[in-house]
Amino acid sequence: MRTSIHVDDRAANIKTGRLAFVFVLSVLSCVIYSSRLLAADNLDSVRSAEPTSSQSPEDVVQLQLTALGLNQELGDNAGIEIAFRFASPSNRVATGPIEKFIGILQNPVYKPMLEYEAVEFGESRTRGEEVGVMVKLTMENGDNAGYIFVLSRQAGDPCECWMTDRVMRIPLESDDAQSGTSI
């Protein structure tokens, strides 16, 4: 009987931990928006988006996700090309040329970035010279996909600005998965 109580207590603790994680994720979320709702008025500003020294890491990720979310509306993979503008030089070497980058984003691991309905920004984390920006994308059918964008401040070409070094898909099922993710 004592073992059963211990197991029940452990299950309750796990359930409580998951509920606490969901609450914490909700509290830490900075911005929730739908790129589709912003699309009609902002297509020209999205088309002209370029890296600048005034953009924060979160700004860069928001610009990239907005462009990717509007890829179909922009036509001819223009949203993917805009997101590629914000890739760091080392990222461009690894994921370019643009035709290769387009293929990567059409892969099932990254395709949710082209199809999401809403994005929720989580806590940003700094490790050394890198900043990790966590996001949760929600699809029209209610499915979610988590990613961490890792950015570094570039020291010159194209500008002294934050650019994305890599993007990784992360699990959203438990707080263990989140806490185990490192940049």
KOLTIDREN-74651 format. One record per atom (N, C-alpha, C, O): residue number from 1; residue in one letter; atom name; x negated, y negated, z negated. Coordinates in steps of 0.001 Angstrom, whole numbers, padded with zeros to 6 digits. Layout:
residues N
NUM_A_CA_X_Y_Z $
...
This chain:
residues 183
1_M_N_-000830_001196_000000 $
1_M_CA_000000_000000_000000 $
1_M_C_-000864_-001244_000000 $
1_M_O_-000569_-002211_000703 $
2_R_N_-001916_-001224_-000777 $
2_R_CA_-002796_-002384_-000843 $
2_R_C_-003391_-002704_000524 $
2_R_O_-003494_-003876_000886 $
3_T_N_-003786_-001683_001292 $
3_T_CA_-004332_-001878_002628 $
3_T_C_-003290_-002532_003519 $
3_T_O_-003616_-003422_004306 $
4_S_N_-002053_-002104_003405 $
4_S_CA_-000984_-002665_004219 $
4_S_C_-000795_-004154_003917 $
4_S_O_-000620_-004962_004829 $
5_I_N_-000833_-004504_002643 $
5_I_CA_-000701_-005910_002267 $
5_I_C_-001862_-006716_002833 $
5_I_O_-001671_-007815_003354 $
6_H_N_-003074_-006157_002727 $
6_H_CA_-004258_-006838_003266 $
6_H_C_-004121_-007059_004772 $
6_H_O_-004424_-008144_005267 $
7_V_N_-003663_-006035_005505 $
7_V_CA_-003478_-006156_006950 $
7_V_C_-002419_-007204_007253 $
7_V_O_-002591_-008021_008158 $
8_D_N_-001315_-007184_006494 $
8_D_CA_-000268_-008172_006697 $
8_D_C_-000790_-009577_006425 $
8_D_O_-000485_-010514_007163 $
9_D_N_-001584_-009718_005353 $
9_D_CA_-002156_-011026_005045 $
9_D_C_-003084_-011484_006171 $
9_D_O_-003081_-012653_006554 $
10_R_N_-003873_-010551_006691 $
10_R_CA_-004800_-010896_007782 $
10_R_C_-004018_-011343_009026 $
10_R_O_-004385_-012320_009678 $
11_A_N_-002940_-010619_009346 $
11_A_CA_-002108_-010991_010493 $
11_A_C_-001496_-012374_010280 $
11_A_O_-001424_-013177_011210 $
12_A_N_-001061_-012646_009062 $
12_A_CA_-000495_-013968_008754 $
12_A_C_-001556_-015048_008899 $
12_A_O_-001283_-016132_009414 $
13_N_N_-002784_-014745_008437 $
13_N_CA_-003871_-015713_008567 $
13_N_C_-004217_-015979_010034 $
13_N_O_-004467_-017120_010422 $
14_I_N_-004230_-014914_010844 $
14_I_CA_-004506_-015089_012274 $
14_I_C_-003421_-015935_012906 $
14_I_O_-003715_-016857_013667 $
15_K_N_-002154_-015629_012594 $
15_K_CA_-001037_-016393_013150 $
15_K_C_-001126_-017852_012704 $
15_K_O_-000932_-018761_013511 $
16_T_N_-001415_-018074_011436 $
16_T_CA_-001555_-019436_010908 $
16_T_C_-002708_-020155_011603 $
16_T_O_-002599_-021333_011944 $
17_G_N_-003819_-019432_011812 $
17_G_CA_-004967_-020019_012510 $
17_G_C_-004625_-020439_013917 $
17_G_O_-005037_-021509_014364 $
18_R_N_-003874_-019610_014623 $
18_R_CA_-003466_-019951_015991 $
18_R_C_-002538_-021159_016000 $
18_R_O_-002664_-022045_016845 $
19_L_N_-001606_-021186_015052 $
19_L_CA_-000712_-022336_014974 $
19_L_C_-001500_-023608_014663 $
19_L_O_-001230_-024670_015225 $
20_A_N_-002476_-023488_013765 $
20_A_CA_-003316_-024647_013438 $
20_A_C_-004103_-025087_014665 $
20_A_O_-004247_-026285_014911 $
21_F_N_-004618_-024122_015445 $
21_F_CA_-005355_-024464_016657 $
21_F_C_-004468_-025225_017633 $
21_F_O_-004883_-026237_018198 $
22_V_N_-003247_-024737_017831 $
22_V_CA_-002318_-025416_018741 $
22_V_C_-002053_-026828_018247 $
22_V_O_-002016_-027765_019044 $
23_F_N_-001868_-026993_016947 $
23_F_CA_-001633_-028319_016384 $
23_F_C_-002845_-029219_016600 $
23_F_O_-002709_-030366_017024 $
24_V_N_-004042_-028685_016302 $
24_V_CA_-005268_-029475_016468 $
24_V_C_-005456_-029861_017921 $
24_V_O_-005799_-031006_018216 $
25_L_N_-005234_-028913_018848 $
25_L_CA_-005364_-029233_020267 $
25_L_C_-004396_-030335_020648 $
25_L_O_-004737_-031225_021428 $
26_S_N_-003191_-030282_020104 $
26_S_CA_-002204_-031328_020399 $
26_S_C_-002649_-032682_019863 $
26_S_O_-002496_-033700_020538 $
27_V_N_-003196_-032697_018656 $
27_V_CA_-003647_-033949_018052 $
27_V_C_-004853_-034510_018803 $
27_V_O_-004951_-035719_019014 $
28_L_N_-005777_-033622_019206 $
28_L_CA_-006988_-034068_019886 $
28_L_C_-006744_-034510_021316 $
28_L_O_-007571_-035202_021909 $
29_S_N_-005624_-034114_021862 $
29_S_CA_-005346_-034484_023242 $
29_S_C_-005204_-035994_023335 $
29_S_O_-004426_-036617_022612 $
30_C_N_-005974_-036554_024241 $
30_C_CA_-005991_-038006_024378 $
30_C_C_-004973_-038495_025378 $
30_C_O_-004298_-039496_025135 $
31_V_N_-004850_-037813_026491 $
31_V_CA_-004021_-038304_027583 $
31_V_C_-003290_-037135_028217 $
31_V_O_-003891_-036093_028481 $
32_I_N_-002006_-037300_028460 $
32_I_CA_-001262_-036352_029259 $
32_I_C_-000614_-037168_030370 $
32_I_O_000061_-038165_030112 $
33_Y_N_-000828_-036732_031610 $
33_Y_CA_-000184_-037438_032703 $
33_Y_C_000038_-036483_033856 $
33_Y_O_-000568_-035413_033916 $
34_S_N_000893_-036868_034754 $
34_S_CA_001133_-036078_035949 $
34_S_C_000560_-036826_037129 $
34_S_O_000967_-037952_037414 $
35_S_N_-000383_-036208_037820 $
35_S_CA_-000998_-036876_038965 $
35_S_C_000029_-037103_040060 $
35_S_O_-000087_-038058_040827 $
36_R_N_001023_-036246_040142 $
36_R_CA_002046_-036396_041182 $
36_R_C_002844_-037690_040965 $
36_R_O_003235_-038352_041926 $
37_L_N_003083_-038044_039686 $
37_L_CA_003831_-039267_039406 $
37_L_C_003004_-040514_039719 $
37_L_O_003552_-041544_040113 $
38_L_N_001695_-040419_039544 $
38_L_CA_000822_-041554_039822 $
38_L_C_000507_-041687_041304 $
38_L_O_000022_-042729_041747 $
39_A_N_000780_-040636_042071 $
39_A_CA_000319_-040535_043454 $
39_A_C_000815_-041641_044368 $
39_A_O_000014_-042270_045059 $
40_A_N_002078_-041883_044387 $
40_A_CA_002650_-042778_045386 $
40_A_C_002020_-044164_045372 $
40_A_O_001776_-044746_046429 $
41_D_N_001757_-044692_044192 $
41_D_CA_001231_-046049_044083 $
41_D_C_-000289_-046127_044139 $
41_D_O_-000840_-047214_044312 $
42_N_N_-000972_-045011_043999 $
42_N_CA_-002420_-045055_043825 $
42_N_C_-003243_-044366_044905 $
42_N_O_-004451_-044207_044728 $
43_L_N_-002646_-043954_046004 $
43_L_CA_-003410_-043237_047023 $
43_L_C_-004583_-044051_047542 $
43_L_O_-005672_-043509_047729 $
44_D_N_-004381_-045347_047778 $
44_D_CA_-005486_-046170_048289 $
44_D_C_-006608_-046308_047271 $
44_D_O_-007782_-046253_047639 $
45_S_N_-006270_-046487_045994 $
45_S_CA_-007320_-046619_044984 $
45_S_C_-008052_-045287_044782 $
45_S_O_-009251_-045279_044504 $
46_V_N_-007342_-044164_044919 $
46_V_CA_-007992_-042862_044812 $
46_V_C_-008938_-042668_046001 $
46_V_O_-010064_-042203_045828 $
47_R_N_-008485_-043021_047199 $
47_R_CA_-009319_-042873_048399 $
47_R_C_-010625_-043650_048289 $
47_R_O_-011660_-043206_048785 $
48_S_N_-010574_-044805_047640 $
48_S_CA_-011757_-045661_047573 $
48_S_C_-012604_-045427_046313 $
48_S_O_-013587_-046135_046096 $
49_A_N_-012241_-044458_045495 $
49_A_CA_-012963_-044218_044237 $
49_A_C_-014413_-043823_044506 $
49_A_O_-014694_-042981_045359 $
50_E_N_-015316_-044437_043773 $
50_E_CA_-016752_-044180_043853 $
50_E_C_-017322_-044217_042436 $
50_E_O_-016762_-044884_041566 $
51_P_N_-018412_-043523_042197 $
51_P_CA_-019056_-043609_040874 $
51_P_C_-019568_-045030_040607 $
51_P_O_-020141_-045675_041486 $
52_T_N_-019349_-045497_039378 $
52_T_CA_-019868_-046806_038961 $
52_T_C_-020423_-046692_037549 $
52_T_O_-020097_-045760_036814 $
53_S_N_-021251_-047633_037185 $
53_S_CA_-021867_-047616_035852 $
53_S_C_-020864_-047896_034737 $
53_S_O_-021151_-047608_033575 $
54_S_N_-019705_-048446_035058 $
54_S_CA_-018727_-048773_034023 $
54_S_C_-017818_-047601_033654 $
54_S_O_-017053_-047707_032695 $
55_Q_N_-017879_-046495_034381 $
55_Q_CA_-017001_-045364_034117 $
55_Q_C_-017565_-044479_033000 $
55_Q_O_-018754_-044161_032976 $
56_S_N_-016692_-044097_032093 $
56_S_CA_-017059_-043155_031026 $
56_S_C_-016987_-041737_031589 $
56_S_O_-016434_-041537_032671 $
57_P_N_-017534_-040751_030878 $
57_P_CA_-017380_-039358_031334 $
57_P_C_-015908_-038975_031523 $
57_P_O_-015556_-038292_032485 $
58_E_N_-015060_-039419_030602 $
58_E_CA_-013630_-039124_030709 $
58_E_C_-013013_-039778_031946 $
58_E_O_-012147_-039189_032592 $
59_D_N_-013456_-040994_032278 $
59_D_CA_-012976_-041668_033492 $
59_D_C_-013330_-040863_034734 $
59_D_O_-012509_-040702_035637 $
60_V_N_-014559_-040360_034769 $
60_V_CA_-015026_-039588_035925 $
60_V_C_-014166_-038335_036092 $
60_V_O_-013716_-038035_037198 $
61_V_N_-013937_-037609_035008 $
61_V_CA_-013134_-036391_035083 $
61_V_C_-011712_-036728_035510 $
61_V_O_-011125_-036022_036330 $
62_Q_N_-011160_-037795_034963 $
62_Q_CA_-009797_-038191_035341 $
62_Q_C_-009730_-038534_036829 $
62_Q_O_-008781_-038142_037508 $
63_L_N_-010722_-039260_037341 $
63_L_CA_-010751_-039590_038767 $
63_L_C_-010866_-038331_039620 $
63_L_O_-010169_-038193_040625 $
64_Q_N_-011746_-037412_039222 $
64_Q_CA_-011902_-036171_039981 $
64_Q_C_-010608_-035361_039988 $
64_Q_O_-010173_-034895_041040 $
65_L_N_-009994_-035192_038817 $
65_L_CA_-008768_-034403_038748 $
65_L_C_-007617_-035073_039493 $
65_L_O_-006802_-034393_040116 $
66_T_N_-007548_-036388_039433 $
66_T_CA_-006508_-037093_040176 $
66_T_C_-006686_-036851_041672 $
66_T_O_-005723_-036534_042370 $
67_A_N_-007909_-036999_042160 $
67_A_CA_-008178_-036773_043585 $
67_A_C_-007853_-035329_043975 $
67_A_O_-007236_-035090_045013 $
68_L_N_-008264_-034378_043154 $
68_L_CA_-007996_-032974_043460 $
68_L_C_-006497_-032678_043432 $
68_L_O_-005986_-031954_044287 $
69_G_N_-005800_-033237_042453 $
69_G_CA_-004359_-033036_042357 $
69_G_C_-003593_-033644_043514 $
69_G_O_-002479_-033221_043821 $
70_L_N_-004189_-034637_044157 $
70_L_CA_-003560_-035309_045300 $
70_L_C_-004127_-034841_046637 $
70_L_O_-003859_-035441_047678 $
71_N_N_-004907_-033772_046601 $
71_N_CA_-005581_-033305_047814 $
71_N_C_-004610_-033118_048976 $
71_N_O_-004903_-033528_050100 $
72_Q_N_-003471_-032510_048719 $
72_Q_CA_-002499_-032269_049780 $
72_Q_C_-001911_-033584_050292 $
72_Q_O_-001765_-033766_051501 $
73_E_N_-001572_-034501_049385 $
73_E_CA_-001003_-035779_049787 $
73_E_C_-002015_-036629_050568 $
73_E_O_-001642_-037348_051495 $
74_L_N_-003284_-036542_050191 $
74_L_CA_-004329_-037308_050870 $
74_L_C_-004656_-036728_052238 $
74_L_O_-005083_-037460_053131 $
75_G_N_-004463_-035428_052415 $
75_G_CA_-004674_-034756_053690 $
75_G_C_-006126_-034461_054007 $
75_G_O_-007029_-035132_053505 $
76_D_N_-006352_-033453_054845 $
76_D_CA_-007675_-033080_055349 $
76_D_C_-008717_-032876_054248 $
76_D_O_-009886_-033215_054427 $
77_N_N_-008296_-032326_053122 $
77_N_CA_-009204_-032084_051984 $
77_N_C_-009892_-033345_051482 $
77_N_O_-010984_-033282_050918 $
78_A_N_-009249_-034491_051690 $
78_A_CA_-009826_-035764_051236 $
78_A_C_-009982_-035804_049714 $
78_A_O_-010946_-036381_049211 $
79_G_N_-009044_-035199_048976 $
79_G_CA_-009152_-035182_047518 $
79_G_C_-010382_-034415_047056 $
79_G_O_-011052_-034818_046105 $
80_I_N_-010677_-033309_047731 $
80_I_CA_-011863_-032531_047397 $
80_I_C_-013118_-033339_047732 $
80_I_O_-014079_-033336_046963 $
81_E_N_-013115_-034021_048861 $
81_E_CA_-014260_-034855_049244 $
81_E_C_-014480_-035986_048242 $
81_E_O_-015621_-036327_047930 $
82_I_N_-013399_-036563_047742 $
82_I_CA_-013512_-037638_046744 $
82_I_C_-014119_-037069_045461 $
82_I_O_-015016_-037680_044880 $
83_A_N_-013641_-035910_045014 $
83_A_CA_-014200_-035282_043808 $
83_A_C_-015690_-034994_043998 $
83_A_O_-016467_-035119_043052 $
84_F_N_-016088_-034614_045197 $
84_F_CA_-017492_-034296_045494 $
84_F_C_-018376_-035543_045363 $
84_F_O_-019568_-035428_045078 $
85_R_N_-017802_-036721_045567 $
85_R_CA_-018565_-037974_045387 $
85_R_C_-019090_-038104_043959 $
85_R_O_-020123_-038730_043723 $
86_F_N_-018368_-037506_043013 $
86_F_CA_-018711_-037625_041592 $
86_F_C_-019557_-036459_041095 $
86_F_O_-019840_-036359_039902 $
87_A_N_-019959_-035579_042007 $
87_A_CA_-020854_-034472_041652 $
87_A_C_-022276_-035009_041584 $
87_A_O_-022701_-035780_042445 $
88_S_N_-023001_-034602_040564 $
88_S_CA_-024386_-035040_040411 $
88_S_C_-025228_-034484_041564 $
88_S_O_-024831_-033519_042217 $
89_P_N_-026381_-035090_041810 $
89_P_CA_-027246_-034571_042879 $
89_P_C_-027570_-033082_042708 $
89_P_O_-027570_-032347_043696 $
90_S_N_-027844_-032622_041493 $
90_S_CA_-028138_-031199_041298 $
90_S_C_-026901_-030336_041559 $
90_S_O_-027022_-029222_042069 $
91_N_N_-025720_-030838_041214 $
91_N_CA_-024472_-030125_041470 $
91_N_C_-024237_-030037_042983 $
91_N_O_-023796_-029003_043483 $
92_R_N_-024526_-031106_043698 $
92_R_CA_-024351_-031104_045156 $
92_R_C_-025259_-030073_045826 $
92_R_O_-024864_-029423_046794 $
93_V_N_-026475_-029929_045303 $
93_V_CA_-027388_-028918_045848 $
93_V_C_-026801_-027525_045637 $
93_V_O_-026847_-026687_046537 $
94_A_N_-026250_-027279_044447 $
94_A_CA_-025714_-025959_044108 $
94_A_C_-024389_-025657_044799 $
94_A_O_-024131_-024506_045151 $
95_T_N_-023541_-026669_045000 $
95_T_CA_-022183_-026414_045505 $
95_T_C_-021939_-026937_046911 $
95_T_O_-020891_-026661_047495 $
96_G_N_-022879_-027684_047464 $
96_G_CA_-022707_-028258_048792 $
96_G_C_-023256_-027351_049865 $
96_G_O_-023855_-026314_049582 $
97_P_N_-023045_-027757_051099 $
97_P_CA_-022410_-028979_051581 $
97_P_C_-020900_-028956_051314 $
97_P_O_-020376_-028015_050719 $
98_I_N_-020225_-029992_051758 $
98_I_CA_-018810_-030175_051437 $
98_I_C_-017969_-028970_051846 $
98_I_O_-017014_-028634_051145 $
99_E_N_-018291_-028316_052946 $
99_E_CA_-017517_-027150_053386 $
99_E_C_-017581_-026037_052335 $
99_E_O_-016580_-025367_052081 $
100_K_N_-018738_-025840_051732 $
100_K_CA_-018896_-024844_050667 $
100_K_C_-018104_-025263_049427 $
100_K_O_-017466_-024431_048782 $
101_F_N_-018149_-026555_049100 $
101_F_CA_-017424_-027082_047942 $
101_F_C_-015915_-026886_048121 $
101_F_O_-015216_-026541_047169 $
102_I_N_-015421_-027105_049330 $
102_I_CA_-013999_-026883_049625 $
102_I_C_-013648_-025420_049367 $
102_I_O_-012616_-025127_048764 $
103_G_N_-014498_-024504_049818 $
103_G_CA_-014267_-023079_049585 $
103_G_C_-014253_-022717_048114 $
103_G_O_-013445_-021896_047679 $
104_I_N_-015146_-023326_047346 $
104_I_CA_-015199_-023071_045898 $
104_I_C_-013886_-023484_045244 $
104_I_O_-013354_-022758_044404 $
105_L_N_-013366_-024639_045621 $
105_L_CA_-012132_-025121_044992 $
105_L_C_-010902_-024347_045447 $
105_L_O_-009864_-024413_044789 $
106_Q_N_-010990_-023626_046537 $
106_Q_CA_-009872_-022802_046983 $
106_Q_C_-009943_-021389_046403 $
106_Q_O_-009046_-020577_046629 $
107_N_N_-011007_-021098_045655 $
107_N_CA_-011164_-019847_044937 $
107_N_C_-010164_-019825_043778 $
107_N_O_-009912_-020869_043176 $
108_P_N_-009586_-018657_043449 $
108_P_CA_-008585_-018602_042367 $
108_P_C_-009054_-019175_041021 $
108_P_O_-008226_-019634_040233 $
109_V_N_-010356_-019156_040745 $
109_V_CA_-010850_-019702_039480 $
109_V_C_-010628_-021215_039409 $
109_V_O_-010299_-021743_038346 $
110_Y_N_-010802_-021902_040516 $
110_Y_CA_-010720_-023365_040537 $
110_Y_C_-009466_-023906_041234 $
110_Y_O_-009183_-025100_041144 $
111_K_N_-008727_-023060_041915 $
111_K_CA_-007544_-023512_042654 $
111_K_C_-006510_-024240_041784 $
111_K_O_-005831_-025135_042288 $
112_P_N_-006363_-023889_040490 $
112_P_CA_-005413_-024658_039672 $
112_P_C_-005685_-026170_039681 $
112_P_O_-004765_-026959_039464 $
113_M_N_-006930_-026579_039930 $
113_M_CA_-007241_-028011_039993 $
113_M_C_-006559_-028684_041184 $
113_M_O_-006402_-029905_041204 $
114_L_N_-006162_-027897_042162 $
114_L_CA_-005482_-028438_043339 $
114_L_C_-003962_-028352_043215 $
114_L_O_-003238_-028944_044016 $
115_E_N_-003479_-027619_042215 $
115_E_CA_-002049_-027313_042130 $
115_E_C_-001376_-027709_040823 $
115_E_O_-000196_-027415_040635 $
116_Y_N_-002078_-028354_039932 $
116_Y_CA_-001510_-028627_038613 $
116_Y_C_-000445_-029727_038677 $
116_Y_O_-000404_-030532_039606 $
117_E_N_000402_-029727_037665 $
117_E_CA_001436_-030758_037523 $
117_E_C_001081_-031769_036442 $
117_E_O_001456_-032938_036536 $
118_A_N_000363_-031327_035419 $
118_A_CA_-000004_-032218_034314 $
118_A_C_-001381_-031819_033791 $
118_A_O_-001793_-030663_033884 $
119_V_N_-002075_-032804_033243 $
119_V_CA_-003395_-032549_032651 $
119_V_C_-003404_-033119_031244 $
119_V_O_-002849_-034185_030979 $
120_E_N_-004041_-032388_030357 $
120_E_CA_-004173_-032808_028964 $
120_E_C_-005668_-032824_028652 $
120_E_O_-006358_-031817_028809 $
121_F_N_-006151_-033974_028212 $
121_F_CA_-007571_-034110_027870 $
121_F_C_-007766_-033786_026402 $
121_F_O_-007061_-034300_025534 $
122_G_N_-008726_-032934_026145 $
122_G_CA_-009081_-032579_024776 $
122_G_C_-010273_-033396_024321 $
122_G_O_-010635_-034413_024914 $
123_E_N_-010852_-032919_023268 $
123_E_CA_-011994_-033585_022657 $
123_E_C_-013209_-033511_023587 $
123_E_O_-013473_-032475_024197 $
124_S_N_-013930_-034607_023684 $
124_S_CA_-015208_-034617_024407 $
124_S_C_-016306_-034286_023407 $
124_S_O_-016256_-034711_022253 $
125_R_N_-017288_-033531_023854 $
125_R_CA_-018393_-033135_022984 $
125_R_C_-019714_-033530_023630 $
125_R_O_-019904_-033362_024835 $
126_T_N_-020615_-034053_022823 $
126_T_CA_-021932_-034447_023310 $
126_T_C_-022969_-033476_022792 $
126_T_O_-022981_-033129_021611 $
127_R_N_-023838_-033041_023687 $
127_R_CA_-024967_-032187_023308 $
127_R_C_-026166_-032702_024100 $
127_R_O_-026251_-032531_025316 $
128_G_N_-027078_-033330_023386 $
128_G_CA_-028252_-033901_024050 $
128_G_C_-027837_-034974_025035 $
128_G_O_-027169_-035942_024672 $
129_E_N_-028233_-034796_026268 $
129_E_CA_-027941_-035769_027323 $
129_E_C_-026646_-035461_028071 $
129_E_O_-026289_-036167_029014 $
130_E_N_-025942_-034408_027652 $
130_E_CA_-024728_-033987_028352 $
130_E_C_-023480_-034259_027520 $
130_E_O_-023509_-034245_026289 $
131_V_N_-022386_-034505_028233 $
131_V_CA_-021079_-034645_027600 $
131_V_C_-020156_-033621_028244 $
131_V_O_-020076_-033528_029469 $
132_G_N_-019465_-032859_027414 $
132_G_CA_-018474_-031904_027898 $
132_G_C_-017086_-032463_027671 $
132_G_O_-016748_-032868_026559 $
133_V_N_-016288_-032487_028713 $
133_V_CA_-014912_-032978_028638 $
133_V_C_-013991_-031785_028900 $
133_V_O_-013992_-031211_029989 $
134_M_N_-013211_-031427_027890 $
134_M_CA_-012298_-030293_028021 $
134_M_C_-010938_-030765_028508 $
134_M_O_-010428_-031800_028077 $
135_V_N_-010359_-029981_029419 $
135_V_CA_-009034_-030295_029943 $
135_V_C_-008183_-029039_030001 $
135_V_O_-008688_-027928_030165 $
136_K_N_-006894_-029239_029864 $
136_K_CA_-005922_-028157_030060 $
136_K_C_-004988_-028610_031175 $
136_K_O_-004346_-029656_031079 $
137_L_N_-004924_-027813_032224 $
137_L_CA_-004039_-028104_033345 $
137_L_C_-002794_-027245_033213 $
137_L_O_-002880_-026062_032882 $
138_T_N_-001636_-027840_033472 $
138_T_CA_-000376_-027112_033431 $
138_T_C_000214_-027081_034834 $
138_T_O_000356_-028111_035493 $
139_M_N_000552_-025874_035270 $
139_M_CA_001134_-025681_036591 $
139_M_C_002648_-025855_036512 $
139_M_O_003230_-025878_035428 $
140_E_N_003271_-025975_037675 $
140_E_CA_004721_-026137_037744 $
140_E_C_005455_-024975_037072 $
140_E_O_006514_-025173_036476 $
141_N_N_004898_-023764_037165 $
141_N_CA_005548_-022594_036570 $
141_N_C_005274_-022449_035070 $
141_N_O_005732_-021489_034450 $
142_G_N_004529_-023396_034483 $
142_G_CA_004238_-023368_033056 $
142_G_C_002920_-022714_032693 $
142_G_O_002498_-022789_031539 $
143_D_N_002253_-022069_033653 $
143_D_CA_000942_-021481_033385 $
143_D_C_-000070_-022585_033094 $
143_D_O_000071_-023711_033570 $
144_N_N_-001085_-022253_032311 $
144_N_CA_-002134_-023209_031952 $
144_N_C_-003496_-022691_032379 $
144_N_O_-003725_-021484_032450 $
145_A_N_-004393_-023621_032662 $
145_A_CA_-005784_-023291_032968 $
145_A_C_-006661_-024285_032225 $
145_A_O_-006405_-025489_032250 $
146_G_N_-007694_-023781_031565 $
146_G_CA_-008611_-024642_030823 $
146_G_C_-009955_-024744_031517 $
146_G_O_-010448_-023774_032093 $
147_Y_N_-010540_-025931_031454 $
147_Y_CA_-011848_-026179_032057 $
147_Y_C_-012655_-027085_031147 $
147_Y_O_-012108_-027866_030368 $
148_I_N_-013963_-026961_031263 $
148_I_CA_-014847_-027935_030650 $
148_I_C_-015719_-028503_031768 $
148_I_O_-016387_-027769_032497 $
149_F_N_-015692_-029818_031880 $
149_F_CA_-016525_-030554_032825 $
149_F_C_-017757_-031008_032051 $
149_F_O_-017630_-031633_030998 $
150_V_N_-018933_-030704_032556 $
150_V_CA_-020172_-031107_031907 $
150_V_C_-020809_-032192_032769 $
150_V_O_-021102_-031986_033947 $
151_L_N_-021016_-033355_032149 $
151_L_CA_-021547_-034512_032870 $
151_L_C_-022840_-034994_032241 $
151_L_O_-023100_-034774_031058 $
152_S_N_-023648_-035660_033062 $
152_S_CA_-024851_-036325_032553 $
152_S_C_-024956_-037678_033233 $
152_S_O_-024433_-037891_034327 $
153_R_N_-025646_-038584_032555 $
153_R_CA_-025835_-039934_033095 $
153_R_C_-027006_-039881_034077 $
153_R_O_-028115_-039483_033722 $
154_Q_N_-026741_-040280_035287 $
154_Q_CA_-027754_-040277_036337 $
154_Q_C_-028575_-041561_036253 $
154_Q_O_-028076_-042600_035821 $
155_A_N_-029815_-041481_036664 $
155_A_CA_-030728_-042618_036496 $
155_A_C_-031092_-043270_037829 $
155_A_O_-032246_-043646_038035 $
156_G_N_-030152_-043404_038706 $
156_G_CA_-030500_-044056_039969 $
156_G_C_-029496_-043768_041050 $
156_G_O_-028367_-044258_041013 $
157_D_N_-029906_-042969_042018 $
157_D_CA_-029089_-042706_043193 $
157_D_C_-027922_-041800_042857 $
157_D_O_-028187_-040697_042378 $
158_P_N_-026669_-042140_043055 $
158_P_CA_-026201_-043354_043716 $
158_P_C_-026104_-044562_042788 $
158_P_O_-026024_-045699_043254 $
159_C_N_-026110_-044320_041472 $
159_C_CA_-026062_-045432_040510 $
159_C_C_-026443_-044890_039146 $
159_C_O_-026577_-043678_038972 $
160_E_N_-026619_-045778_038177 $
160_E_CA_-026780_-045336_036787 $
160_E_C_-025383_-045091_036261 $
160_E_O_-024746_-045986_035707 $
161_C_N_-024908_-043855_036442 $
161_C_CA_-023519_-043543_036133 $
161_C_C_-023381_-042086_035715 $
161_C_O_-024285_-041275_035918 $
162_W_N_-022229_-041770_035125 $
162_W_CA_-021906_-040403_034732 $
162_W_C_-021446_-039639_035961 $
162_W_O_-020614_-040113_036734 $
163_M_N_-022007_-038440_036125 $
163_M_CA_-021606_-037571_037231 $
163_M_C_-021495_-036143_036706 $
163_M_O_-022136_-035780_035720 $
164_T_N_-020678_-035344_037375 $
164_T_CA_-020412_-033980_036939 $
164_T_C_-021521_-033037_037380 $
164_T_O_-021835_-032938_038566 $
165_D_N_-022114_-032342_036403 $
165_D_CA_-023158_-031348_036675 $
165_D_C_-022575_-029962_036943 $
165_D_O_-023095_-029214_037770 $
166_R_N_-021493_-029626_036241 $
166_R_CA_-020868_-028321_036426 $
166_R_C_-019478_-028327_035796 $
166_R_O_-019163_-029143_034930 $
167_V_N_-018669_-027393_036259 $
167_V_CA_-017321_-027203_035728 $
167_V_C_-017142_-025717_035487 $
167_V_O_-017431_-024894_036356 $
168_M_N_-016660_-025380_034292 $
168_M_CA_-016462_-023982_033932 $
168_M_C_-015033_-023755_033482 $
168_M_O_-014462_-024578_032766 $
169_R_N_-014461_-022649_033898 $
169_R_CA_-013141_-022249_033431 $
169_R_C_-013311_-021695_032029 $
169_R_O_-014235_-020923_031773 $
170_I_N_-012428_-022080_031120 $
170_I_CA_-012482_-021595_029748 $
170_I_C_-011136_-021014_029354 $
170_I_O_-010098_-021485_029820 $
171_P_N_-011138_-020003_028508 $
171_P_CA_-009873_-019421_028044 $
171_P_C_-009184_-020369_027064 $
171_P_O_-009839_-021126_026347 $
172_L_N_-007872_-020317_027047 $
172_L_CA_-007092_-021168_026132 $
172_L_C_-006330_-020362_025094 $
172_L_O_-005574_-020938_024312 $
173_E_N_-006507_-019046_025063 $
173_E_CA_-005678_-018201_024208 $
173_E_C_-005889_-018386_022716 $
173_E_O_-004933_-018279_021948 $
174_S_N_-007122_-018662_022280 $
174_S_CA_-007346_-018719_020837 $
174_S_C_-008399_-019754_020480 $
174_S_O_-009166_-020212_021326 $
175_D_N_-008411_-020104_019211 $
175_D_CA_-009423_-021051_018758 $
175_D_C_-010811_-020436_018830 $
175_D_O_-011789_-021170_018967 $
176_D_N_-010936_-019101_018742 $
176_D_CA_-012231_-018450_018880 $
176_D_C_-012808_-018701_020268 $
176_D_O_-014009_-018926_020412 $
177_A_N_-011947_-018662_021298 $
177_A_CA_-012426_-018881_022663 $
177_A_C_-012902_-020322_022825 $
177_A_O_-013922_-020567_023469 $
178_Q_N_-012180_-021264_022253 $
178_Q_CA_-012566_-022668_022371 $
178_Q_C_-013869_-022943_021636 $
178_Q_O_-014777_-023575_022177 $
179_S_N_-013954_-022461_020394 $
179_S_CA_-015132_-022771_019598 $
179_S_C_-016383_-022077_020142 $
179_S_O_-017503_-022528_019901 $
180_G_N_-016188_-020980_020876 $
180_G_CA_-017314_-020273_021450 $
180_G_C_-017830_-020902_022730 $
180_G_O_-018888_-020511_023224 $
181_T_N_-017116_-021854_023268 $
181_T_CA_-017514_-022482_024523 $
181_T_C_-018574_-023521_024221 $
181_T_O_-018385_-024371_023350 $
182_S_N_-019678_-023460_024927 $
182_S_CA_-020724_-024449_024719 $
182_S_C_-021074_-025127_026029 $
182_S_O_-020867_-024579_027112 $
183_I_N_-021607_-026326_025906 $
183_I_CA_-022008_-027040_027107 $
183_I_C_-023498_-026926_027297 $
183_I_O_-024040_-027464_028262 $
